[in-house]
Amino acid sequence: MTVMHEKRTTLPASIIASIRARKARGNGMYSAHDPATGLLVASYNVHKCVGVDGRFDPGRIAQVIREIGADIIALQEADTRFGERRGLLDLAWMERETGLYPVPVSGAARAHGWHGNVVFFREGVVRDVHQVKLPGLEPRGALMAELDLAGGNTFRVIAAHLGLLNRSRQQQARMILDILRAREEYPTVLMGDLNEWRLGDRSSLNTLATVFGLPSAVPSFPSRLPVLALDRIMANRPDLIDRVETHDTPLSRRASDHLPIKAVVKIGARLTR
């Protein structure tokens, strides 16, 4: 596929641009998604439900998820990191208030997902789930889910949270691509906190772009003054996703240190709400 090139931006330039855009940030008003335009997908690092005020508040995270109104959403850090990896959200509330169901994973009695990654979906049937343990010094993982949607379309979501070390991110990106190439080809979206904003030969984004292209960067971290585009939504086909944007509201600025990001997928399936 044709790789989209992203304009390189220095950190000082990103900070200046974020400060200039601060006055134009939304006041809490946002438009509901029109399902006729396609699937709304989103990615959100919920920071173990601890907000920028230091308060642990899973209910606040759930309210942000309801604000977004996504058909499919990938969360990172949705489970406790160590020990039993207990899930942090109220799944019954999620189902009742948002209509979202978690993609099932094996070997996680009390966790929502896999290494903190969880995928929620609104409609469709789970065809297959592949839990990937990613290499590196930190415990990291990716969740690969194939969904049969209304209208007969199969759609693959890869939810990932890459490591803090550059070498680990490179290894993790290559493993994701190797696994993907060994599987049947479907329209695929990779989304998550990739912990990478730089470009260049040593960037894991450059490795992933060989399959997923490289859409424009959308600063999502830190949520109070977004400077770094750590969170990404990338597609394996040109024109599969529309413009990626943040879900920037007063609540989302407080609920986590990351803003959620979202995009519309043009897959030809229309979901019933």
C-alpha positions in Angstrom: 0.0 0.0 0.0 1.0 3.6 -0.3 2.6 4.9 2.8 1.3 8.3 3.9 4.1 10.6 5.1 3.7 12.6 8.2 5.3 16.0 8.6 8.0 15.9 11.2 7.3 18.1 14.1 9.8 19.1 16.8 8.7 18.9 20.5 9.0 22.7 21.0 6.9 23.3 17.9 4.3 20.9 19.2 4.2 22.6 22.6 3.7 26.0 21.0 0.9 24.7 18.7 -0.9 23.1 21.7 -0.7 26.3 23.7 -2.1 28.3 20.8 -4.9 25.9 20.3 -5.9 25.8 24.0 -8.4 28.6 23.7 -10.2 26.9 20.9 -10.7 23.6 22.8 -14.3 22.4 23.1 -16.6 23.5 25.9 -18.2 20.0 26.3 -20.4 20.1 23.2 -19.8 17.2 20.8 -21.8 15.7 17.9 -23.3 12.2 18.2 -22.0 9.8 15.6 -24.2 9.1 12.6 -24.1 5.4 11.9 -24.9 5.9 8.3 -21.3 7.3 7.8 -19.7 4.0 9.0 -18.3 2.5 12.2 -17.0 4.7 14.9 -13.9 3.2 16.4 -11.9 4.7 19.3 -8.9 4.1 21.4 -8.4 5.2 25.0 -5.6 4.8 27.5 -7.7 5.0 30.8 -4.6 5.2 33.0 -6.0 2.5 35.4 -9.0 4.9 35.9 -6.8 7.5 37.7 -7.4 11.0 36.5 -5.1 14.0 36.3 -6.4 15.0 39.7 -5.0 11.8 41.2 -8.5 10.4 41.9 -9.3 6.8 41.1 -12.8 7.0 39.4 -13.9 4.2 37.1 -17.3 5.8 36.8 -15.8 8.9 35.3 -14.0 6.8 32.6 -17.3 5.0 31.9 -19.0 8.3 31.4 -16.3 9.4 28.8 -16.8 6.1 27.0 -20.5 6.8 26.9 -19.8 10.3 25.6 -17.7 8.9 22.7 -20.5 6.5 21.6 -18.1 4.2 19.7 -19.2 1.0 17.9 -15.8 -0.5 18.8 -13.4 0.8 21.4 -10.0 -0.4 22.5 -8.9 0.5 26.0 -5.4 0.3 27.5 -4.6 0.0 31.2 -8.1 -1.3 31.9 -6.9 -3.9 34.4 -4.6 -3.7 37.4 -1.0 -4.3 36.2 0.2 -6.9 38.7 -1.1 -9.8 40.6 -4.5 -11.1 39.5 -4.9 -8.3 36.9 -8.4 -7.4 38.2 -10.6 -5.5 35.8 -11.4 -1.9 36.9 -14.7 -1.1 35.1 -18.3 -2.1 35.8 -19.0 -4.3 32.8 -22.7 -4.6 33.7 -23.0 -0.8 33.6 -21.0 -0.7 30.3 -23.5 -3.1 28.7 -26.6 -1.4 30.1 -25.5 2.3 29.5 -23.4 2.0 26.3 -24.5 -1.3 24.7 -20.9 -2.4 24.6 -19.6 -5.9 25.2 -16.0 -7.0 25.9 -14.3 -9.3 23.4 -13.8 -12.5 25.5 -10.2 -13.6 26.4 -8.9 -16.8 27.9 -7.0 -17.2 31.1 -8.2 -14.0 32.7 -10.7 -14.8 35.4 -11.1 -11.3 36.8 -9.4 -9.2 34.1 -11.4 -7.4 31.4 -8.7 -8.0 28.7 -5.2 -9.1 27.9 -2.2 -7.3 29.5 -4.6 -4.3 30.1 -5.9 -4.3 26.6 -9.6 -4.8 26.1 -11.8 -4.4 23.1 -15.5 -3.6 23.4 -17.9 -3.9 20.5 -21.6 -3.0 20.0 -22.9 -5.4 17.3 -21.6 -8.5 15.5 -20.2 -11.9 16.3 -16.6 -12.6 17.4 -15.1 -14.9 14.9 -11.6 -15.3 16.4 -9.5 -13.8 19.2 -5.7 -14.0 19.3 -3.9 -12.9 22.5 -0.3 -11.8 21.7 2.4 -11.6 24.4 4.8 -9.0 23.1 8.5 -9.1 23.6 10.4 -6.6 25.7 11.4 -5.9 29.3 8.0 -4.8 30.4 4.9 -7.1 30.4 3.1 -5.9 27.2 0.5 -7.5 25.0 -1.8 -7.0 22.0 -5.3 -8.3 21.4 -6.3 -9.3 17.8 -10.0 -9.7 17.3 -11.9 -10.6 14.2 -15.6 -9.6 14.1 -18.3 -10.6 11.7 -20.4 -7.5 11.3 -23.9 -6.9 10.1 -24.0 -7.1 6.3 -21.5 -10.0 6.2 -18.3 -8.0 6.5 -15.4 -9.3 8.6 -13.4 -6.6 10.3 -10.2 -7.1 12.3 -9.1 -4.9 15.3 -5.7 -5.0 16.8 -5.5 -3.3 20.2 -2.0 -2.8 21.5 0.0 -1.0 24.1 3.6 -0.8 23.2 6.5 -0.4 25.6 8.5 2.6 26.8 11.8 1.5 25.4 12.5 2.1 21.7 14.1 -1.3 21.2 11.1 -3.0 22.7 8.7 -1.0 20.5 10.6 -2.1 17.4 10.5 -5.8 18.4 6.8 -5.5 19.3 5.9 -3.8 16.0 7.7 -6.5 14.0 5.9 -9.2 15.9 2.5 -7.7 15.2 3.3 -7.5 11.5 4.6 -11.0 11.4 1.5 -12.4 13.0 -0.7 -10.4 10.8 1.0 -11.5 7.6 0.4 -15.2 8.6 -3.3 -14.7 8.9 -6.1 -14.2 6.4 -6.3 -10.7 5.0 -9.2 -8.6 6.2 -9.9 -4.9 6.6 -7.8 -4.2 9.7 -7.4 -1.3 12.1 -4.5 -1.1 14.6 -5.2 1.2 17.5 -3.8 1.9 20.9 -1.2 3.7 22.9 1.9 3.1 20.8 4.2 5.2 23.0 5.8 6.7 19.9 5.6 10.1 18.4 9.0 10.5 16.6 9.5 9.4 13.1 12.6 8.1 11.3 14.4 4.8 10.7 14.5 3.9 14.4 10.8 4.6 15.0 8.3 1.8 15.4 5.8 3.9 13.5 8.1 3.6 10.5 8.0 -0.2 10.8 4.2 -0.3 11.2 3.7 2.1 8.3 4.9 -0.6 5.8 1.5 -2.3 6.3 -0.7 0.4 8.0 0.4 3.6 6.4 0.8 6.7 8.6 -2.1 9.0 9.2 -1.6 12.5 10.5 -0.5 12.8 14.1 -3.2 13.9 16.6 -1.7 15.0 19.9 -3.5 13.2 22.8 -1.0 13.4 25.7 -1.1 14.9 28.2 -4.8 15.4 28.3 -4.7 18.9 29.8 -2.3 20.2 27.2 -1.9 17.6 24.4 1.5 17.7 22.8 2.5 14.2 21.9 0.6 11.9 19.5 1.2 8.7 21.5 -2.2 7.2 20.6 -2.8 6.1 17.0 -5.5 4.6 14.8 -4.0 3.1 11.6 -5.5 1.0 8.8 -4.1 -1.6 6.4 -6.1 -0.2 3.4 -6.1 3.3 2.0 -9.2 5.3 2.7 -10.5 2.8 5.2 -10.6 5.4 8.0 -11.6 9.0 8.0 -9.8 11.8 9.8 -8.5 10.8 13.3 -9.4 13.2 16.0 -9.4 13.5 19.8 -12.6 13.3 21.9 -11.8 16.5 23.8 -14.3 17.4 26.5 -14.0 18.8 30.0 -14.6 15.3 31.4 -12.1 13.6 29.2 -9.4 16.1 30.1 -9.8 15.1 33.8 -10.6 11.4 33.6 -7.2 10.2 32.3 -3.8 11.6 31.3 -4.6 10.6 27.7 -7.4 11.9 25.6 -9.4 9.3 23.6 -8.9 9.3 19.9 -11.6 8.3 17.3 -12.2 7.7 13.6 -14.9 6.5 11.3 -14.3 3.2 9.4 -15.7 3.0 5.9 -16.3 -0.7 5.8 -19.6 -0.9 4.0 -21.5 -2.2 7.1 -24.1 -0.2 8.9 -24.7 -1.1 12.5 -28.1 -0.9 14.2 -28.3 1.1 17.4 
